[in-house]
Amino acid sequence: MNTEILLDVRGLEPPEPMERVLDALASLQTGERVRMLIDREPRPLYRILERGGYRYEVTPREDYLFEILIRQP
């Protein structure tokens, strides 16, 4: 069964969104994933995810948010 951790980091000032998502990734268990809602595109996060082997999908939404779904390597 897949469990999802929802991180709503809209309106938070850097570096808090990055810190929160990295904390969530560090605690992921098998089958879990992270869904992150953020009000700006977190480009530095993509490099970190790629280096860590994480799979991710970015969806720009009509409400000007970015939804990022992150799965374990």
CNS distance restraints for C-alpha pairs under 8 A (distance, minus, plus):
assign (resid   1 and name CA) (resid  31 and name CA) 6.76 0.50 0.50
assign (resid   2 and name CA) (resid  31 and name CA) 5.01 0.50 0.50
assign (resid   2 and name CA) (resid  32 and name CA) 5.43 0.50 0.50
assign (resid   2 and name CA) (resid  33 and name CA) 7.35 0.50 0.50
assign (resid   3 and name CA) (resid  31 and name CA) 6.56 0.50 0.50
assign (resid   3 and name CA) (resid  32 and name CA) 4.66 0.50 0.50
assign (resid   3 and name CA) (resid  33 and name CA) 6.41 0.50 0.50
assign (resid   4 and name CA) (resid  32 and name CA) 5.65 0.50 0.50
assign (resid   4 and name CA) (resid  33 and name CA) 4.96 0.50 0.50
assign (resid   4 and name CA) (resid  34 and name CA) 5.61 0.50 0.50
assign (resid   4 and name CA) (resid  35 and name CA) 6.74 0.50 0.50
assign (resid   5 and name CA) (resid  24 and name CA) 7.71 0.50 0.50
assign (resid   5 and name CA) (resid  32 and name CA) 7.39 0.50 0.50
assign (resid   5 and name CA) (resid  33 and name CA) 6.19 0.50 0.50
assign (resid   5 and name CA) (resid  34 and name CA) 4.70 0.50 0.50
assign (resid   5 and name CA) (resid  35 and name CA) 6.06 0.50 0.50
assign (resid   6 and name CA) (resid  34 and name CA) 6.01 0.50 0.50
assign (resid   6 and name CA) (resid  35 and name CA) 4.90 0.50 0.50
assign (resid   6 and name CA) (resid  36 and name CA) 5.98 0.50 0.50
assign (resid   6 and name CA) (resid  37 and name CA) 7.86 0.50 0.50
assign (resid   7 and name CA) (resid  20 and name CA) 7.75 0.50 0.50
assign (resid   7 and name CA) (resid  21 and name CA) 7.26 0.50 0.50
assign (resid   7 and name CA) (resid  34 and name CA) 7.17 0.50 0.50
assign (resid   7 and name CA) (resid  35 and name CA) 6.11 0.50 0.50
assign (resid   7 and name CA) (resid  36 and name CA) 4.64 0.50 0.50
assign (resid   7 and name CA) (resid  37 and name CA) 6.21 0.50 0.50
assign (resid   8 and name CA) (resid  36 and name CA) 5.91 0.50 0.50
assign (resid   8 and name CA) (resid  37 and name CA) 4.82 0.50 0.50
assign (resid   8 and name CA) (resid  38 and name CA) 6.56 0.50 0.50
assign (resid   9 and name CA) (resid  17 and name CA) 5.57 0.50 0.50
assign (resid   9 and name CA) (resid  36 and name CA) 7.20 0.50 0.50
assign (resid   9 and name CA) (resid  37 and name CA) 5.99 0.50 0.50
assign (resid   9 and name CA) (resid  38 and name CA) 5.33 0.50 0.50
assign (resid   9 and name CA) (resid  39 and name CA) 7.81 0.50 0.50
assign (resid  10 and name CA) (resid  37 and name CA) 6.43 0.50 0.50
assign (resid  10 and name CA) (resid  38 and name CA) 4.66 0.50 0.50
assign (resid  10 and name CA) (resid  39 and name CA) 5.23 0.50 0.50
assign (resid  11 and name CA) (resid  38 and name CA) 7.68 0.50 0.50
assign (resid  11 and name CA) (resid  39 and name CA) 6.80 0.50 0.50
assign (resid  12 and name CA) (resid  16 and name CA) 6.33 0.50 0.50
assign (resid  12 and name CA) (resid  17 and name CA) 6.34 0.50 0.50
assign (resid  13 and name CA) (resid  17 and name CA) 7.14 0.50 0.50
assign (resid  14 and name CA) (resid  18 and name CA) 7.08 0.50 0.50
assign (resid  15 and name CA) (resid  19 and name CA) 6.18 0.50 0.50
assign (resid  16 and name CA) (resid  20 and name CA) 6.08 0.50 0.50
assign (resid  17 and name CA) (resid  21 and name CA) 6.29 0.50 0.50
assign (resid  17 and name CA) (resid  38 and name CA) 7.93 0.50 0.50
assign (resid  18 and name CA) (resid  22 and name CA) 6.10 0.50 0.50
assign (resid  18 and name CA) (resid  45 and name CA) 7.10 0.50 0.50
assign (resid  19 and name CA) (resid  23 and name CA) 6.12 0.50 0.50
assign (resid  20 and name CA) (resid  24 and name CA) 6.22 0.50 0.50
assign (resid  21 and name CA) (resid  25 and name CA) 6.13 0.50 0.50
assign (resid  21 and name CA) (resid  36 and name CA) 7.62 0.50 0.50
assign (resid  22 and name CA) (resid  26 and name CA) 6.15 0.50 0.50
assign (resid  23 and name CA) (resid  27 and name CA) 6.54 0.50 0.50
assign (resid  24 and name CA) (resid  28 and name CA) 6.36 0.50 0.50
assign (resid  24 and name CA) (resid  34 and name CA) 7.32 0.50 0.50
assign (resid  25 and name CA) (resid  34 and name CA) 7.40 0.50 0.50
assign (resid  28 and name CA) (resid  32 and name CA) 5.91 0.50 0.50
assign (resid  28 and name CA) (resid  33 and name CA) 7.04 0.50 0.50
assign (resid  28 and name CA) (resid  72 and name CA) 7.71 0.50 0.50
assign (resid  30 and name CA) (resid  72 and name CA) 7.73 0.50 0.50
assign (resid  31 and name CA) (resid  72 and name CA) 7.73 0.50 0.50
assign (resid  32 and name CA) (resid  71 and name CA) 7.15 0.50 0.50
assign (resid  32 and name CA) (resid  72 and name CA) 7.51 0.50 0.50
assign (resid  33 and name CA) (resid  69 and name CA) 7.11 0.50 0.50
assign (resid  33 and name CA) (resid  70 and name CA) 5.63 0.50 0.50
assign (resid  33 and name CA) (resid  71 and name CA) 4.81 0.50 0.50
assign (resid  33 and name CA) (resid  72 and name CA) 6.80 0.50 0.50
assign (resid  34 and name CA) (resid  68 and name CA) 7.89 0.50 0.50
assign (resid  34 and name CA) (resid  69 and name CA) 5.76 0.50 0.50
assign (resid  34 and name CA) (resid  70 and name CA) 5.08 0.50 0.50
assign (resid  34 and name CA) (resid  71 and name CA) 6.71 0.50 0.50
assign (resid  35 and name CA) (resid  67 and name CA) 6.84 0.50 0.50
assign (resid  35 and name CA) (resid  68 and name CA) 5.63 0.50 0.50
assign (resid  35 and name CA) (resid  69 and name CA) 4.50 0.50 0.50
assign (resid  35 and name CA) (resid  70 and name CA) 6.37 0.50 0.50
assign (resid  36 and name CA) (resid  66 and name CA) 7.91 0.50 0.50
assign (resid  36 and name CA) (resid  67 and name CA) 5.64 0.50 0.50
assign (resid  36 and name CA) (resid  68 and name CA) 5.06 0.50 0.50
assign (resid  36 and name CA) (resid  69 and name CA) 6.44 0.50 0.50
assign (resid  37 and name CA) (resid  65 and name CA) 6.64 0.50 0.50
assign (resid  37 and name CA) (resid  66 and name CA) 5.81 0.50 0.50
assign (resid  37 and name CA) (resid  67 and name CA) 4.81 0.50 0.50
assign (resid  37 and name CA) (resid  68 and name CA) 6.63 0.50 0.50
assign (resid  38 and name CA) (resid  42 and name CA) 7.94 0.50 0.50
assign (resid  38 and name CA) (resid  65 and name CA) 5.70 0.50 0.50
assign (resid  38 and name CA) (resid  66 and name CA) 5.37 0.50 0.50
assign (resid  38 and name CA) (resid  67 and name CA) 6.70 0.50 0.50
assign (resid  39 and name CA) (resid  64 and name CA) 6.70 0.50 0.50
assign (resid  39 and name CA) (resid  65 and name CA) 4.63 0.50 0.50
assign (resid  39 and name CA) (resid  66 and name CA) 6.14 0.50 0.50
assign (resid  40 and name CA) (resid  65 and name CA) 6.68 0.50 0.50
assign (resid  40 and name CA) (resid  66 and name CA) 6.58 0.50 0.50
assign (resid  41 and name CA) (resid  66 and name CA) 6.30 0.50 0.50
assign (resid  42 and name CA) (resid  46 and name CA) 7.13 0.50 0.50
assign (resid  43 and name CA) (resid  47 and name CA) 7.34 0.50 0.50
assign (resid  44 and name CA) (resid  48 and name CA) 6.82 0.50 0.50
assign (resid  45 and name CA) (resid  49 and name CA) 6.17 0.50 0.50
assign (resid  46 and name CA) (resid  50 and name CA) 6.11 0.50 0.50
assign (resid  47 and name CA) (resid  51 and name CA) 6.14 0.50 0.50
assign (resid  48 and name CA) (resid  52 and name CA) 6.20 0.50 0.50
assign (resid  49 and name CA) (resid  53 and name CA) 6.17 0.50 0.50
assign (resid  49 and name CA) (resid  54 and name CA) 5.09 0.50 0.50
assign (resid  49 and name CA) (resid  55 and name CA) 7.29 0.50 0.50
assign (resid  49 and name CA) (resid  56 and name CA) 7.69 0.50 0.50
assign (resid  50 and name CA) (resid  54 and name CA) 5.94 0.50 0.50
assign (resid  50 and name CA) (resid  55 and name CA) 7.49 0.50 0.50
assign (resid  52 and name CA) (resid  73 and name CA) 7.41 0.50 0.50
assign (resid  53 and name CA) (resid  72 and name CA) 7.59 0.50 0.50
assign (resid  53 and name CA) (resid  73 and name CA) 4.94 0.50 0.50
assign (resid  54 and name CA) (resid  70 and name CA) 6.70 0.50 0.50
assign (resid  54 and name CA) (resid  71 and name CA) 5.84 0.50 0.50
assign (resid  54 and name CA) (resid  72 and name CA) 5.13 0.50 0.50
assign (resid  54 and name CA) (resid  73 and name CA) 4.45 0.50 0.50
assign (resid  55 and name CA) (resid  70 and name CA) 5.82 0.50 0.50
assign (resid  55 and name CA) (resid  71 and name CA) 5.16 0.50 0.50
assign (resid  55 and name CA) (resid  72 and name CA) 6.45 0.50 0.50
assign (resid  55 and name CA) (resid  73 and name CA) 6.21 0.50 0.50
assign (resid  56 and name CA) (resid  68 and name CA) 6.71 0.50 0.50
assign (resid  56 and name CA) (resid  69 and name CA) 5.40 0.50 0.50
assign (resid  56 and name CA) (resid  70 and name CA) 4.37 0.50 0.50
assign (resid  56 and name CA) (resid  71 and name CA) 6.12 0.50 0.50
assign (resid  57 and name CA) (resid  68 and name CA) 5.61 0.50 0.50
assign (resid  57 and name CA) (resid  69 and name CA) 5.24 0.50 0.50
assign (resid  57 and name CA) (resid  70 and name CA) 6.73 0.50 0.50
assign (resid  58 and name CA) (resid  66 and name CA) 6.79 0.50 0.50
assign (resid  58 and name CA) (resid  67 and name CA) 5.84 0.50 0.50
assign (resid  58 and name CA) (resid  68 and name CA) 4.59 0.50 0.50
assign (resid  58 and name CA) (resid  69 and name CA) 6.67 0.50 0.50
assign (resid  59 and name CA) (resid  66 and name CA) 5.73 0.50 0.50
assign (resid  59 and name CA) (resid  67 and name CA) 5.09 0.50 0.50
assign (resid  59 and name CA) (resid  68 and name CA) 6.33 0.50 0.50
assign (resid  60 and name CA) (resid  64 and name CA) 6.82 0.50 0.50
assign (resid  60 and name CA) (resid  65 and name CA) 6.11 0.50 0.50
assign (resid  60 and name CA) (resid  66 and name CA) 4.58 0.50 0.50
assign (resid  60 and name CA) (resid  67 and name CA) 6.37 0.50 0.50
assign (resid  61 and name CA) (resid  65 and name CA) 5.33 0.50 0.50
assign (resid  61 and name CA) (resid  66 and name CA) 5.88 0.50 0.50
assign (resid  61 and name CA) (resid  67 and name CA) 7.08 0.50 0.50
